[in-house]
Amino acid sequence: MPHAHVNGIELHYDIQGRGQPLLLIMGLGAPAANWDQPFVEAMTRTHQVITYDNRGTGQSDKPDEDYSIALFASDAVGLLDELQLPKAHVFGISMGGMIAQELAIHYPQRLASLTLGCTTPGGKYSVPAPPESMEALKGRAGQTPEEAGRAAWKLAYSEDYIREHGDELEAHLQQSLTHVTPRFAYERHIQATMTLRVFRQLKEISAPTLVATGRDDVLIPSANSEILAREIPHAELRIFDNAGHGFVTSAREPFLAVFQEFLSRQSV
């Protein structure tokens, strides 16, 4: 599998499809394998889709040192450099959306468009998650990776969705367990999310921007997407009903329609 040497580490990545490049940035503690595969497959029909494991996850290196959103953004730019891609469409979800904001602010020339999924500007201007969600995110001592993965479903999906799509979620979980994120790296990711401080710079974002989330997100409340869309010039906002933090999966078809139409109006 391909790796790129970036910022002194090896980043594992994958490229599928043909067309304008689309960089997908995954969220906290999760490998690229956690992307919704039907969504990725749909996008490969029109775009060159680039997924990669953030440092600390998947098949990328996992140095036990301080991580930050700025460092993750530098990794993403380094990957684009290694792939000789001067510009790409960028879509980040959750912590990946934090990284995407950092990219848009500090590397604006590298973005053809920006899509922010179920994310937050961080800091005192954001709407925090309920305490019980944060406790669930940190996990319980003694949980196996498999148990933690199933517990995380409740942060991403409604009880009805879990009941109706349990087999799909279970299959996806087993796939993601191939390369488990070590506990120390997961904690480094959590600490990194605390380093995001971009609210006052959101007005500097020049890339065409789509902000999307699920209305019922119990991890990063949808009010954060409203804040982002208000602060980023000319940003478009789409909030999907009957969906939460995992809206890319649970609202796949309506989101795909919005996302593909948005990208069709942008160009590298």
Residue pairs with C-beta under 8 A, 6 or more apart in sequence:
1 12
1 14
1 59
2 12
2 13
2 14
2 15
3 10
3 11
3 12
3 13
3 59
3 60
4 10
4 11
4 13
4 78
4 79
4 82
4 83
5 11
5 82
6 75
6 78
6 79
6 81
6 82
7 71
7 74
7 75
7 78
9 55
9 60
9 61
9 63
9 75
10 60
10 61
11 52
11 53
11 55
11 60
11 61
11 75
11 78
11 79
12 32
12 52
12 53
12 58
12 59
12 60
13 32
13 50
13 51
13 52
13 53
13 79
13 83
14 32
14 50
14 51
14 52
15 48
15 49
15 50
15 83
16 40
16 41
16 44
16 48
16 49
16 51
17 43
17 44
17 45
17 46
17 47
17 48
17 49
18 44
18 47
18 48
19 46
19 47
19 48
20 47
20 48
20 88
20 89
20 112
20 263
20 267
20 268
21 47
21 48
21 50
21 83
21 85
21 87
21 88
21 89
21 268
22 43
22 47
22 48
22 49
22 50
22 88
22 89
22 90
22 91
22 263
23 50
23 76
23 79
23 80
23 88
23 89
23 90
23 91
24 32
24 35
24 40
24 49
24 50
24 51
24 91
24 92
24 96
25 54
25 72
25 76
25 90
25 91
25 92
25 93
25 96
25 97
25 99
25 100
26 32
26 34
26 35
26 51
26 53
26 54
26 57
26 92
26 93
26 95
26 96
27 34
27 92
27 93
27 94
27 95
27 96
27 97
28 94
28 95
28 137
28 186
28 189
28 190
28 193
29 56
29 57
29 181
29 185
29 186
29 189
29 190
30 57
30 176
30 181
31 53
31 57
31 58
31 59
31 176
31 179
31 181
32 51
32 52
32 53
32 57
32 58
33 58
33 175
33 176
33 178
33 179
34 172
34 176
35 51
35 248
36 172
36 248
36 249
36 252
37 172
38 252
39 248
39 249
39 252
39 255
39 256
40 49
40 51
42 256
42 260
43 49
43 259
43 260
46 260
46 263
47 89
47 263
50 79
50 83
50 85
50 88
52 60
52 76
52 79
53 59
53 60
53 179
54 60
54 72
54 75
54 96
54 99
54 189
55 61
55 62
55 63
55 67
55 71
55 72
55 75
55 185
56 62
56 63
56 67
56 181
56 182
56 185
56 186
56 188
56 189
57 179
57 181
57 185
57 189
58 179
58 181
59 179
62 181
62 182
62 185
64 184
64 185
64 188
65 188
66 188
66 191
67 188
67 189
67 191
67 192
68 192
68 195
69 95
69 98
69 99
69 102
69 122
69 192
69 193
69 195
69 196
70 102
70 106
70 195
71 192
72 95
72 99
72 102
72 192
73 99
73 102
73 103
73 106
73 107
76 90
76 99
76 103
77 103
77 107
77 110
80 86
80 88
80 110
86 109
86 110
87 109
87 110
87 111
87 112
87 268
88 110
88 111
88 112
88 268
89 111
89 112
89 113
89 115
89 263
89 266
89 268
90 100
90 103
90 104
90 110
90 111
90 113
90 114
90 115
90 207
91 100
91 115
91 117
91 259
92 98
92 99
92 100
92 101
92 115
92 116
92 117
92 119
93 117
93 118
93 119
93 248
94 117
94 118
94 119
94 219
94 220
94 245
95 119
95 189
95 192
95 193
96 117
96 119
97 116
97 117
97 118
97 119
97 120
98 119
98 120
98 122
98 193
98 196
100 114
100 115
100 116
100 119
101 114
101 116
101 119
101 121
101 196
101 198
101 202
101 205
101 228
102 196
102 198
103 110
103 111
103 114
104 111
104 114
104 205
104 206
104 207
104 209
105 198
105 201
105 202
105 204
105 205
108 204
108 205
108 206
108 207
111 207
112 207
112 266
112 267
112 268
113 207
113 208
113 209
113 210
113 262
113 263
113 266
114 205
114 207
114 208
114 209
114 210
115 209
115 210
115 211
115 212
115 259
115 262
116 209
116 210
116 211
116 212
116 225
116 228
117 212
117 213
117 247
117 248
118 212
118 213
118 214
118 217
118 219
118 220
118 225
118 245
118 247
119 213
119 220
119 224
119 225
119 228
120 126
120 127
120 196
120 220
120 224
120 227
120 228
121 196
121 198
121 199
121 202
121 224
121 227
121 228
121 231
122 193
122 194
122 196
122 197
122 198
122 199
123 196
123 197
123 198
123 199
125 199
125 227
126 199
126 224
126 227
127 221
127 223
127 224
127 227
128 134
128 221
129 137
129 218
129 219
129 220
129 221
130 218
133 155
133 218
133 219
136 151
136 152
136 154
136 155
137 152
137 155
137 190
137 219
138 190
139 148
139 151
139 186
140 148
140 151
143 151
145 177
145 180
146 173
146 177
149 173
149 176
149 177
150 173
153 162
153 169
154 162
155 218
155 219
155 244
155 245
156 219
156 244
156 245
156 246
156 249
156 250
157 165
157 169
157 244
157 246
157 249
157 250
158 216
158 242
158 244
158 250
161 250
162 169
165 250
181 189
199 231
202 228
202 231
202 232
203 231
203 232
203 233
205 232
205 233
205 235
206 233
208 234
208 262
208 265
208 266
209 229
209 232
209 234
209 235
209 236
210 235
210 236
210 238
210 258
210 259
210 262
211 225
211 228
211 229
211 232
211 235
211 236
211 237
211 238
212 225
212 237
212 238
212 239
212 240
212 247
212 255
212 258
212 259
213 220
213 222
213 224
213 225
213 238
213 239
213 240
213 247
214 222
214 239
214 240
214 242
214 243
214 244
214 245
214 246
214 247
214 250
214 251
215 222
215 239
215 240
215 241
215 242
215 243
216 222
216 241
216 242
216 243
216 244
217 244
217 245
217 247
218 244
218 245
219 244
219 245
220 245
222 239
225 237
225 239
226 237
226 239
228 235
229 235
229 236
229 237
236 262
238 255
238 258
240 247
240 251
240 254
240 255
242 250
242 251
243 250
243 251
244 250
247 255
248 255
